[in-house]
């Protein structure tokens, strides 16, 4: 144990002798009535008591007052123990709340353990210290900004809840932490996570970064993929389960069709990384099935992430998406759309489009109309400017490369499984956009592929014509078209009706629709707003099946199922990381762990003990009065009993 202000012990040398001296000089006279002078000898002793100095007698009040003085002196000296923590005055706490933090290897969960660790770090802040609380995992949130209010810090920490909508990405959080640390001296950054996060390599934090790992075990088996596709005689259900355990494990997979048990399968997994660590079940199911569910039975030796033990697949029947192509004709584009399930494409050569029958997606191929229709839009080689972007010229032979961006800790959805580095382009439009758009592919300083949302709808712009490139001849082309359609109409493309956690549900609605209801997995019914010919429901944060109902005149005339699953291998692999690579201005490349630089002060406990001693001392001092009150109470109680 060490002390921050050891000079406080001088109070013992000053106040302690004063208390003892008071008891040495205290007169102890007692009035006594005597019947003879035989007791004069006792009176002589009373005279001796009036002497300035006398023998110190045993006294409980003296003992309690000295003990009180000792506790107060130690509390003023501010004793502390060195613990694994922080030592700065400006603390930036980054708490990981991604899906892997739901693991139960640290009871009750890793997230709860992270909250406890954050509260411990706040307790270690010196008086007047500041703290910023940041939550990562999906969209970054600043829950408390550079505050000295301890209550606000604790409330912010308690408000951190699990978010399965995205992986823990430290890019934005560390950028914000670096900006705060640069203007605040004596700053430290604390990262509380299981280590399943993405760390940017192009950042240098101007402060000491400390990593507090959470988690101990690695055992987990997850349902990693599930889909339901129409077949010749019904539907085909595909289920894939993956083991992330370092040892072989056996689990039972139960399949439910529309809530009723259909079949069970015993799966034997090899260790993580082996060929048999992935098991697949493919089965034919009736055509009328709308929702299929797969459940892994509880593991006898422990499975520490239960959220990926269940998955759902929904039927895509009746879930078609209408796409209108406006342009002179494009065989490449029409063929790619024909390969996508549930896509109905219509062609028109006129640029005059009507809003009355606007589909969910409109593609303008090398043409731009005077008035844009409702719904989501895809522009291919736009020849002139619109309200969303400006065409300022032509770029010859641009060299394509992905833009250096990361969206929510993952690869951009439009470029998933797509490589553009081998694509050759003859010419492209030079584009200028506003802040609504993100550049996904760039070439010679100009965006080649950009996407974003504006005025409640999604927009994608491809700067070059397909005929002016060799993109249609590469394997990346059908994948890119599928990703674009899946972005413009979630739940379509190659992943029909499968939505990532946190992604909004978007459904095209008939103009006659008066309301759109959303039935959540827990049975709660919400209403989705209708805008631009489509309904958008942004609160799809729970795993499970969702039912979208279109209502007209209080009658349901259209339904659509969606399924939200945790198909994220980086989150299902729950093995905690012991170290975290975070470059710092000081030259350190690793976040510091297990250093006992934190101070756990105990003066509050000593102050509480001192208050208790004061109460005890008052009770001892008033013991005669308390005994008198107790005696009077007993007499009154006895008198009442006799009277009755």
C-alpha positions in Angstrom: 0.0 0.0 0.0 1.2 3.5 -0.8 0.0 7.0 0.0 -0.6 10.0 -2.2 -0.4 12.6 0.7 1.7 10.9 3.5 2.1 14.3 5.3 -1.4 13.9 6.5 0.0 11.5 9.2 1.4 14.6 10.9 -2.1 15.2 12.2 -1.6 12.2 14.5 1.3 13.8 16.1 -0.6 17.1 16.6 -4.2 16.0 17.4 -3.4 12.7 19.1 -1.5 14.2 22.1 -4.2 16.8 22.5 -6.9 14.2 22.9 -4.9 12.3 25.5 -4.0 15.4 27.4 -7.7 16.3 27.7 -8.3 13.0 29.4 -5.3 13.5 31.6 -6.5 16.9 32.8 -10.1 16.0 33.1 -11.6 16.3 36.6 -13.4 13.3 37.8 -15.5 14.5 40.8 -18.4 12.5 42.2 -20.8 13.9 44.8 -21.3 11.5 47.7 -23.3 11.7 50.9 -21.5 10.1 53.9 -22.7 9.3 57.4 -19.4 9.6 59.1 -15.9 11.0 58.7 -14.7 7.4 58.2 -14.9 8.1 54.4 -12.6 11.2 54.5 -9.8 9.1 53.0 -11.9 8.8 49.8 -12.3 12.5 49.7 -8.5 12.8 49.8 -8.4 10.7 46.7 -10.9 13.1 45.1 -8.5 15.9 45.8 -5.7 14.0 44.1 -7.9 13.8 41.0 -7.7 17.6 40.8 -4.0 17.4 40.2 -2.9 18.6 36.7 -1.6 15.3 35.7 -2.9 11.9 36.7 -2.7 8.3 35.7 -4.5 7.5 32.5 -7.4 5.2 33.1 -9.1 2.8 30.7 -11.8 4.7 28.9 -13.9 3.6 25.9 -14.4 7.1 24.7 -10.7 7.8 24.5 -10.2 4.6 22.6 -12.9 5.4 20.1 -11.7 9.0 19.6 -8.1 7.9 19.0 -9.4 5.2 16.5 -11.4 8.0 14.8 -8.4 10.2 14.5 -6.3 7.3 13.1 -8.9 6.5 10.4 -9.3 10.2 9.4 -5.5 10.6 9.2 -5.1 7.5 7.0 -8.0 8.7 4.8 -6.4 12.1 4.4 -3.2 10.4 3.4 -5.1 8.8 0.5 -3.8 5.2 0.5 -4.0 3.3 -2.7 -3.1 -0.1 -4.2 -1.5 -0.5 -7.6 -3.8 -2.3 -10.0 -4.1 -2.9 -13.7 -5.6 0.3 -14.8 -4.9 3.9 -15.8 -2.9 6.8 -14.4 -3.9 9.7 -16.6 -6.4 12.5 -15.8 -8.1 12.5 -19.2 -9.5 9.0 -19.9 -11.0 7.8 -23.2 -12.8 4.5 -22.7 -13.7 2.5 -25.8 -16.1 -0.4 -25.1 -16.7 -3.1 -27.6 -20.4 -4.1 -27.9 -20.2 -6.3 -31.0 -21.9 -9.7 -31.2 -18.9 -11.7 -29.8 -19.2 -9.7 -26.5 -22.4 -11.7 -25.8 -20.2 -14.8 -25.1 -20.9 -16.2 -21.6 -17.5 -17.6 -20.7 -17.2 -14.6 -18.3 -20.5 -14.7 -16.3 -22.9 -13.3 -17.1 -21.4 -12.1 -20.4 -18.3 -10.5 -21.7 -20.2 -7.2 -22.2 -21.2 -7.1 -18.5 -17.6 -7.8 -17.6 -16.5 -4.9 -19.9 -19.0 -2.6 -18.2 -17.5 -3.6 -14.8 -14.0 -3.0 -16.0 -15.0 0.5 -17.3 -16.6 1.4 -14.0 -13.3 0.3 -12.2 -11.3 2.6 -14.5 -13.7 5.5 -13.7 -13.1 4.8 -10.0 -9.4 5.2 -10.6 -9.7 8.7 -12.0 -8.3 11.3 -9.8 -10.5 14.1 -8.5 -11.4 16.4 -11.4 -10.4 13.8 -14.0 -12.3 13.7 -17.3 -13.7 10.7 -19.2 -15.1 10.1 -22.6 -17.2 6.9 -23.1 -17.3 5.5 -26.7 -19.2 2.4 -27.8 -18.1 0.5 -30.9 -19.8 -2.4 -32.7 -21.9 -1.3 -35.6 -22.4 2.5 -35.6 -20.0 4.2 -33.2 -21.7 6.1 -30.4 -20.2 8.7 -28.0 -22.2 8.2 -24.8 -20.3 10.7 -22.6 -18.1 13.5 -23.9 -15.2 14.8 -21.8 -17.2 15.0 -18.6 -16.1 15.3 -15.0 -19.5 14.1 -13.7 -19.0 10.6 -12.2 -22.8 10.0 -12.3 -22.9 10.7 -16.0 -19.9 8.4 -16.6 -21.6 5.5 -14.8 -24.9 6.1 -16.6 -23.1 6.1 -19.9 -21.4 2.8 -19.1 -24.6 1.2 -17.9 -26.3 2.3 -21.2 -24.0 0.2 -23.4 -26.0 -2.6 -24.8 -25.2 -5.4 -27.3 -25.3 -4.5 -31.0 -25.1 -7.4 -33.4 -25.3 -5.1 -36.4 -21.6 -4.9 -37.2 -18.1 -5.9 -36.2 -16.1 -3.9 -33.7 -14.2 -1.3 -35.8 -11.7 0.9 -34.0 -11.2 3.2 -37.0 -13.6 6.0 -36.0 -13.1 5.5 -32.3 -9.3 5.8 -32.4 -9.5 8.8 -34.8 -11.8 10.5 -32.3 -9.6 9.4 -29.3 -6.5 10.8 -31.1 -8.1 14.1 -31.6 -9.2 14.4 -28.0 -5.8 13.2 -26.7 -4.0 15.8 -28.9 -5.6 18.7 -27.1 -5.8 17.3 -23.6 -2.5 16.6 -21.7 -2.1 13.5 -19.6 -4.5 11.5 -21.7 -4.9 7.8 -21.9 -7.0 5.5 -24.1 -8.5 2.3 -22.7 -9.9 -0.3 -25.0 -12.1 -2.9 -23.4 -12.8 -5.8 -25.8 -12.2 -9.4 -26.5 -9.8 -8.4 -29.3 -12.1 -9.3 -32.2 -11.8 -5.8 -33.6 -10.3 -4.1 -36.7 -7.5 -1.7 -36.0 -6.5 0.8 -38.7 -2.8 0.7 -39.6 -2.6 4.3 -40.7 -3.2 6.0 -37.3 -0.8 7.1 -34.5 -2.5 7.8 -31.2 -0.8 10.6 -29.3 -1.4 9.0 -25.9 -0.8 5.7 -24.1 -3.3 3.1 -25.3 -4.1 0.4 -22.8 -5.9 -2.8 -23.7 -8.1 -4.7 -21.2 -8.9 -8.1 -22.6 -12.2 -9.7 -21.8 -12.9 -13.4 -22.3 -11.3 -16.8 -21.6 -12.7 -19.6 -23.7 -12.9 -20.4 -27.4 -15.6 -23.1 -27.6 -18.3 -22.2 -30.0 -20.3 -23.9 -32.8 -22.3 -21.6 -35.1 -24.9 -21.9 -37.9 -22.9 -20.1 -40.5 -25.3 -20.2 -43.5 -28.9 -21.0 -44.2 -31.0 -20.5 -47.3 -34.3 -21.7 -48.8 -34.5 -21.9 -52.6 -37.4 -23.0 -54.9 -36.9 -26.5 -56.3 -38.6 -28.7 -58.9 -41.0 -30.4 -56.5 -41.0 -27.9 -53.7 -38.2 -26.1 -52.0 -34.6 -26.9 -51.0 -33.3 -26.0 -47.6 -29.5 -25.5 -47.2 -28.0 -25.3 -43.7 -24.3 -25.0 -42.9 -22.8 -25.2 -39.4 -19.2 -24.4 -38.5 -17.1 -25.3 -35.4 -14.7 -22.8 -34.0 -13.5 -25.1 -31.3 -9.9 -26.3 -31.1 -11.1 -29.9 -30.4 -13.6 -32.2 -32.1 -17.1 -31.7 -30.9 -20.6 -33.3 -31.6 -23.8 -31.4 -31.8 -27.4 -32.1 -32.8 -29.1 -29.9 -35.4 -32.9 -29.6 -35.2 -34.9 -28.3 -38.1 -38.3 -26.6 -37.7 -40.7 -25.8 -40.5 -43.2 -23.1 -39.7 -42.7 -23.8 -36.0 -43.1 -27.6 -36.1 -40.2 -30.0 -35.7 -39.2 -31.5 -39.0 -36.1 -33.5 -38.5 -32.9 -33.8 -36.4 -29.3 -34.5 -37.5 -26.2 -35.5 -35.5 -23.2 -33.5 -36.6 -19.6 -34.4 -35.8 -17.2 -31.6 -36.2 -13.4 -31.6 -36.5 -11.2 -29.0 -34.9 -11.2 -25.4 -36.2 -9.5 -25.2 -39.5 -10.0 -28.8 -40.5 -12.0 -29.8 -43.5 -14.7 -31.5 -41.3 -15.0 -28.4 -39.1 -17.9 -27.4 -41.5 -20.9 -29.6 -41.8 -23.7 -29.2 -44.3 -27.3 -30.4 -44.4 -29.4 -30.2 -47.7 -33.0 -31.3 -47.6 -36.1 -31.0 -49.7 -39.1 -29.4 -47.9 -42.7 -28.8 -49.0 -43.4 -25.8 -51.2 -45.9 -24.2 -48.8 -43.3 -23.7 -46.0 -42.7 -20.1 -45.3 -40.2 -20.0 -42.4 -37.6 -22.6 -41.6 -35.5 -22.6 -38.4 -32.4 -24.4 -37.4 -31.3 -24.9 -33.8 -28.2 -26.4 -32.4 -28.8 -28.4 -29.2 -27.0 -27.2 -26.0 -23.5 -28.4 -25.8 -22.6 -30.7 -22.9 -19.1 -29.2 -22.6 -20.2 -25.6 -23.2 -21.0 -23.4 -26.2 -20.3 -19.8 -25.1 -22.1 -17.8 -27.8 -25.8 -18.9 -27.9 -26.8 -16.1 -30.3 -25.4 -18.0 -33.4 -26.9 -21.3 -32.4 -30.2 -20.4 -34.2 -30.8 -19.3 -37.7 -33.8 -18.8 -40.0 -34.5 -18.9 -43.7 -37.7 -17.7 -45.3 -39.4 -18.5 -48.6 -38.8 -16.0 -51.4 -42.1 -16.9 -53.0 -44.0 -13.8 -54.0 -41.0 -11.7 -53.1 -40.1 -10.6 -56.6 -38.5 -7.2 -57.4 -39.4 -5.2 -60.4 -36.6 -3.5 -62.2 -37.1 -1.0 -65.1 -34.2 -0.4 -67.5 -34.3 2.9 -69.4 -31.9 3.2 -72.3 -31.1 2.1 -75.8 -30.7 -1.5 -74.8 -27.9 -3.5 -73.0 -27.6 -7.2 -73.5 -25.0 -7.5 -70.8 -27.2 -5.9 -68.2 -30.3 -7.8 -69.2 -28.5 -11.1 -69.0 -27.0 -10.4 -65.6 -30.4 -9.4 -64.2 -32.0 -12.5 -65.6 -29.6 -14.7 -63.6 -30.9 -13.2 -60.3 -33.8 -15.0 -58.6 -37.0 -13.0 -58.1 -36.0 -10.2 -60.4 -38.5 -9.1 -63.1 -36.9 -6.7 -65.6 -38.8 -4.5 -68.1 -37.2 -2.4 -70.8 -38.1 1.0 -72.3 -36.3 3.3 -74.6 -38.1 6.5 -73.7 -36.8 8.7 -71.0 -40.2 9.9 -70.0 -41.1 7.8 -66.9 -44.2 7.9 -64.9 -44.4 8.0 -61.1 -47.7 6.2 -61.0 -46.2 2.8 -61.8 -42.6 3.4 -60.7 -40.9 0.1 -59.7 -38.6 -0.3 -56.8 -35.5 0.1 -58.9 -35.0 2.1 -62.1 -31.8 1.8 -64.1 -30.8 4.6 -66.5 -28.3 3.2 -69.0 -26.5 6.1 -70.7 -29.5 8.3 -70.4 -30.8 10.9 -67.9 -34.4 12.0 -67.9 -35.6 15.5 -67.2 -37.6 14.3 -64.2 -36.5 11.5 -62.0 -39.0 8.9 -60.8 -39.5 7.6 -57.3 -37.8 4.6 -55.9 -34.1 3.7 -55.9 -31.9 4.5 -58.9 -28.9 3.1 -60.8 -27.1 5.4 -63.2 -24.8 3.9 -65.8 -22.5 6.4 -67.7 -24.8 9.4 -67.1 -24.4 11.9 -69.9 -25.4 15.0 -68.0 -25.8 16.3 -64.5 -28.7 15.7 -62.1 -29.7 17.0 -58.7 -27.6 14.3 -57.2 -24.3 14.7 -59.0 -22.5 16.8 -61.7 -20.9 15.6 -64.9 -17.8 17.8 -65.5 -16.0 16.0 -68.3 -14.6 12.7 -69.5 -11.7 10.6 -68.1 -9.8 8.5 -70.7 -8.4 5.1 -69.8 -8.9 5.4 -66.0 -7.0 3.0 -63.8 -9.6 1.4 -61.4 -8.8 0.7 -57.8 -11.0 0.4 -54.7 -11.3 3.6 -52.6 -9.5 3.5 -49.2 -12.7 3.3 -47.1 -14.2 0.8 -44.7 -17.9 0.7 -44.1 -18.9 -0.4 -40.6 -15.7 -2.5 -40.2 -16.4 -4.7 -43.3 -15.8 -4.6 -47.0 -18.2 -2.3 -48.8 -21.3 -4.3 -49.6 -21.2 -3.4 -53.3 -17.7 -4.8 -53.6 -18.1 -8.0 -51.6 -16.4 -10.8 -53.5 -15.7 -8.3 -56.4 -12.3 -7.4 -57.7 -12.0 -4.4 -60.0 -8.2 -4.1 -60.3 -8.2 -6.1 -63.6 -11.0 -4.2 -65.2 -10.0 -2.1 -68.2 -12.1 1.0 -69.1 -11.9 3.0 -72.3 -13.6 6.2 -71.1 -15.7 7.3 -68.1 -17.6 10.3 -67.0 -15.9 12.7 -64.6 -18.3 13.1 -61.6 -18.6 15.5 -58.7 -21.0 14.6 -55.8 -22.1 15.9 -52.5 -21.6 14.5 -49.0 -24.4 12.0 -49.5 -22.3 9.7 -51.7 -19.4 7.4 -50.8 -16.8 6.6 -53.5 -16.3 2.9 -53.7 -14.1 2.7 -56.8 -12.0 5.5 -58.1 -9.9 6.1 -61.2 -7.4 8.9 -61.8 -8.9 11.0 -59.1 -12.5 10.7 -60.2 -15.1 8.3 -58.7 -15.9 5.3 -60.9 -18.5 3.7 -58.6 -20.3 5.6 -55.8 -23.4 4.9 -53.7 -25.3 6.6 -51.0 -28.7 7.7 -49.7 -30.5 11.0 -50.3 -34.1 12.1 -49.9 -35.0 8.7 -48.4 -33.8 6.6 -51.3 -30.7 4.8 -52.4 -28.6 5.8 -55.4 -25.7 4.0 -57.2 -23.7 5.6 -60.0 -21.4 3.7 -62.4 -19.3 6.3 -64.2 -18.6 4.2 -67.4 -20.7 2.3 -69.9 -20.5 -1.5 -69.9 -19.7 -1.4 -73.6 -16.7 0.8 -72.9 -15.0 -1.7 -70.6 -14.3 -5.4 -70.3 -16.2 -5.7 -67.0 -19.1 -7.8 -68.6 -16.5 -10.4 -69.6 -15.2 -10.9 -66.1 -16.6 -13.0 -63.3 -16.9 -9.9 -61.2 -19.7 -8.5 -63.4 -22.6 -10.7 -62.3 -21.5 -10.5 -58.6 -21.3 -6.7 -58.9 -24.8 -6.5 -60.4 -26.1 -8.8 -57.7 -24.6 -6.7 -55.0 -26.0 -3.5 -56.5 -29.5 -4.9 -56.8 -29.1 -6.3 -53.2 -28.2 -2.8 -52.0 -31.0 -1.0 -53.9 -33.6 -3.6 -52.9 -32.5 -5.4 -49.7 -33.7 -9.0 -49.6 -33.2 -9.5 -53.4 -30.3 -10.7 -55.5 -28.4 -13.8 -54.7 -29.2 -13.5 -51.0 -33.0 -13.2 -51.2 -34.8 -12.2 -48.0 -31.6 -12.5 -46.0 -30.8 -9.2 -44.2 -27.7 -8.4 -42.2 -28.3 -7.3 -38.6 -28.9 -3.6 -38.4 -29.7 -3.2 -42.1 -33.1 -1.6 -42.7 -35.9 -3.6 -44.3 -37.0 -2.0 -47.6 -40.1 -3.1 -49.4 -41.7 -1.7 -52.5 -45.3 -0.9 -51.9 -48.4 -0.5 -54.1 -49.6 3.1 -54.5 -52.9 2.0 -52.9 -51.3 0.8 -49.7 -52.4 2.8 -46.7 -50.1 1.2 -44.0 -47.3 -1.2 -43.7 -47.0 -3.4 -40.6 -43.9 -5.1 -39.4 -44.3 -8.2 -37.1 -41.0 -8.6 -35.2 -39.5 -12.0 -34.0 -40.8 -11.3 -30.5 -44.4 -10.8 -31.8 -44.4 -7.0 -31.4 -46.1 -5.1 -34.3 -44.6 -1.9 -35.6 -45.5 0.4 -38.4 -43.0 1.2 -41.2 -43.2 4.7 -42.8 -43.9 4.9 -46.6 -41.7 7.2 -48.6 -41.0 7.3 -52.3 -43.1 4.2 -53.1 -41.3 2.0 -50.6 -41.6 1.2 -46.9 -38.4 1.5 -44.8 -38.1 -0.1 -41.4 -34.9 0.9 -39.6 -35.3 -0.9 -36.3 -34.4 -4.4 -37.5 -32.0 -5.0 -34.7 -33.2 -8.4 -33.4 -32.3 -11.8 -34.9 -35.1 -13.8 -36.3 -37.9 -13.8 -38.9 -39.8 -10.6 -39.8 -43.1 -10.4 -41.5 -44.0 -7.3 -43.6 -47.7 -6.8 -44.2 -49.1 -4.3 -46.7 -52.5 -3.0 -45.6 -55.2 -1.4 -47.7 -58.6 -0.5 -46.1 -57.8 -2.6 -43.0 -57.2 -5.6 -45.2 -53.9 -7.4 -45.7 -53.3 -8.0 -49.4 -49.5 -8.5 -49.5 -47.0 -10.2 -47.2 -43.2 -10.6 -47.3 -40.9 -12.5 -45.0 -37.3 -11.5 -44.1 -34.7 -13.3 -41.9 -32.0 -11.6 -39.9 -29.1 -14.0 -38.9 -25.7 -13.7 -37.3 -23.7 -15.1 -40.3 -20.5 -13.4 -39.2 -17.5 -15.8 -38.9 -15.3 -13.0 -37.3 -17.9 -12.7 -34.5 -18.6 -16.4 -34.1 -14.8 -17.1 -33.6 -14.8 -15.9 -30.0 -11.2 -16.8 -29.1 -10.0 -13.7 -27.2 -6.9 -11.9 -28.2 -4.2 -11.3 -25.6 -2.7 -8.4 -27.4 -3.9 -5.6 -29.6 -1.7 -3.8 -32.2 -2.4 -0.1 -31.9 0.4 2.2 -33.2 1.2 5.2 -30.9 3.2 8.4 -31.3 5.5 7.3 -28.5 6.7 4.4 -30.7 4.8 1.6 -29.0 3.1 -0.7 -31.5 1.1 -2.7 -29.0 -1.6 -1.6 -26.6 -0.2 -2.0 -23.0 -1.7 -4.8 -21.0 -1.3 -6.1 -17.4 0.8 -3.0 -16.3 0.0 -2.1 -12.7 -0.2 1.7 -13.1 -3.7 2.2 -11.9 -4.4 3.5 -8.4 -7.3 2.0 -6.5 -7.9 4.5 -3.6 -9.6 3.3 -0.4 -10.1 6.6 1.4 -13.9 6.4 0.8 -14.1 3.2 2.8 -12.0 4.7 5.6 -14.2 7.7 5.7 -17.3 5.5 6.0 -15.6 3.6 8.8 -14.9 6.9 10.6 -18.6 7.9 10.3 -19.5 4.5 11.9 -17.0 5.2 14.8 -18.6 8.6 15.4 -22.0 6.9 15.8 -20.6 4.3 18.2 -18.9 7.0 20.2 -22.1 9.0 20.6 -23.9 5.9 21.7 -21.2 5.1 24.3 -21.3 8.7 25.6 -25.1 8.7 25.9 -25.3 5.2 27.4 -26.6 6.6 30.7 -29.3 8.6 29.0 -30.2 5.6 26.8 -30.4 3.3 29.9 -32.7 5.8 31.6 -35.0 6.0 28.5 -35.0 2.2 28.2 -36.0 1.9 31.9 -38.8 4.5 31.6 -40.1 2.6 28.5 -40.1 -0.7 30.4 -42.0 0.9 33.3 -44.6 2.4 31.0 -45.0 -0.9 29.2 -45.5 -2.7 32.5 -48.0 -0.1 33.7 -50.0 -0.5 30.5 -50.1 -4.3 30.9 -51.3 -4.0 34.5 -54.1 -1.6 33.5 -55.4 -4.0 30.9 
